Amino acid sequence: MRRMADLQERRRVLLARCAQQRAEFAQRMAVLRPQPRGPAGAAQSAARHPLAWIAMLGALMLMKRTREVVSLLVFIRSAVALVTRAAQLLRLIAHARAPPPGGTQGP
Protein backbone atom coordinates (compact mmCIF):
# COMPACT_ATOMS: atom_id res chain seq x y z
CA MET A 1 0.00 0.00 0.00
CA ARG A 2 2.89 2.34 0.76
CA ARG A 3 4.37 1.71 -2.71
CA MET A 4 1.12 2.78 -4.40
CA ALA A 5 1.01 6.00 -2.37
CA ASP A 6 4.62 6.77 -3.31
CA LEU A 7 3.88 6.20 -6.98
CA GLN A 8 0.79 8.41 -6.86
CA GLU A 9 2.77 11.17 -5.13
CA ARG A 10 5.52 10.89 -7.74
CA ARG A 11 2.91 11.06 -10.52
CA ARG A 12 1.38 14.19 -8.98
CA VAL A 13 4.81 15.88 -8.78
CA LEU A 14 5.61 14.96 -12.39
CA LEU A 15 2.26 16.27 -13.62
CA ALA A 16 2.82 19.55 -11.77
CA ARG A 17 6.29 19.86 -13.31
CA CYS A 18 4.86 19.15 -16.79
CA ALA A 19 2.24 21.86 -16.30
CA GLN A 20 4.93 24.30 -15.21
CA GLN A 21 7.10 23.48 -18.24
CA ARG A 22 4.08 23.74 -20.55
CA ALA A 23 3.30 27.22 -19.20
CA GLU A 24 6.94 28.28 -19.59
CA PHE A 25 7.03 26.96 -23.16
CA ALA A 26 3.80 28.81 -24.04
CA GLN A 27 5.24 32.00 -22.61
CA ARG A 28 8.42 31.64 -24.67
CA MET A 29 6.42 30.95 -27.84
CA ALA A 30 4.25 34.02 -27.20
CA VAL A 31 7.37 36.17 -27.16
CA LEU A 32 8.52 34.76 -30.50
CA ARG A 33 5.16 34.92 -32.30
CA PRO A 34 3.16 38.16 -32.56
CA GLN A 35 -0.43 37.73 -31.49
CA PRO A 36 -3.07 38.05 -34.24
CA ARG A 37 -5.66 40.77 -33.76
CA GLY A 38 -9.13 39.31 -34.15
CA PRO A 39 -10.34 36.85 -36.79
CA ALA A 40 -8.75 38.83 -39.64
CA GLY A 41 -5.36 38.69 -37.91
CA ALA A 42 -5.67 34.95 -37.39
CA ALA A 43 -6.48 34.41 -41.07
CA GLN A 44 -3.60 36.65 -42.07
CA SER A 45 -1.11 34.77 -39.90
CA ALA A 46 -2.36 31.45 -41.31
CA ALA A 47 -1.95 32.79 -44.85
CA ARG A 48 1.64 33.77 -44.09
CA HIS A 49 2.59 30.35 -42.79
CA PRO A 50 5.19 28.86 -45.17
CA LEU A 51 4.04 25.28 -44.68
CA ALA A 52 0.54 26.21 -45.84
CA TRP A 53 1.98 27.66 -49.05
CA ILE A 54 4.23 24.66 -49.61
CA ALA A 55 1.31 22.28 -49.13
CA MET A 56 -0.85 24.28 -51.53
CA LEU A 57 1.86 24.38 -54.21
CA GLY A 58 2.58 20.69 -53.78
CA ALA A 59 -1.10 19.86 -54.20
CA LEU A 60 -1.33 21.98 -57.33
CA MET A 61 1.78 20.37 -58.80
CA LEU A 62 0.31 16.92 -58.17
CA MET A 63 -2.53 17.87 -60.48
CA LYS A 64 -0.02 17.81 -63.40
CA ARG A 65 -0.16 21.55 -64.09
CA THR A 66 3.40 22.49 -63.19
CA ARG A 67 3.74 25.30 -65.74
CA GLU A 68 0.52 26.94 -64.58
CA VAL A 69 1.58 26.58 -60.94
CA VAL A 70 4.92 28.27 -61.56
CA SER A 71 3.20 31.07 -63.50
CA LEU A 72 0.69 31.48 -60.69
CA LEU A 73 3.49 31.56 -58.12
CA VAL A 74 5.28 34.35 -60.00
CA PHE A 75 2.02 36.29 -60.34
CA ILE A 76 1.21 35.90 -56.62
CA ARG A 77 4.69 36.99 -55.63
CA SER A 78 4.40 40.13 -57.76
CA ALA A 79 0.92 40.88 -56.45
CA VAL A 80 2.04 40.48 -52.83
CA ALA A 81 4.97 42.84 -53.40
CA LEU A 82 2.64 45.40 -54.99
CA VAL A 83 0.06 45.15 -52.20
CA THR A 84 2.81 45.45 -49.56
CA ARG A 85 4.13 48.64 -51.15
CA ALA A 86 0.61 50.06 -51.45
CA ALA A 87 -0.06 49.33 -47.77
CA GLN A 88 3.20 51.05 -46.80
CA LEU A 89 2.25 54.08 -48.89
CA LEU A 90 -1.22 54.25 -47.32
CA ARG A 91 0.28 54.02 -43.82
CA LEU A 92 2.72 56.81 -44.69
CA ILE A 93 -0.10 59.02 -45.98
CA ALA A 94 -2.23 58.30 -42.90
CA HIS A 95 0.72 59.11 -40.64
CA ALA A 96 1.36 62.39 -42.48
CA ARG A 97 -2.31 63.41 -42.26
CA ALA A 98 -2.70 62.50 -38.59
CA PRO A 99 -2.77 65.38 -36.10
CA PRO A 100 0.37 65.77 -34.03
CA PRO A 101 0.29 64.01 -30.65
CA GLY A 102 -0.77 66.38 -27.87
CA GLY A 103 -1.78 68.93 -30.48
CA THR A 104 -3.05 72.34 -29.53
CA GLN A 105 -6.68 73.26 -29.77
CA GLY A 106 -7.80 76.41 -31.54
CA PRO A 107 -9.19 79.48 -29.67
Buried (B, 14 or more C-beta within 10 A) or exposed (E): EEEEEEEEEEEEEEEEEEEEEEEEEEEEEEEEEEEEEEEEEEEEBEEEEEEEEEEEBEEBEEEEEEEEBEEEBEEEEEEEEEEEEEEEEEEEEEEEEEEEEEEEEEE
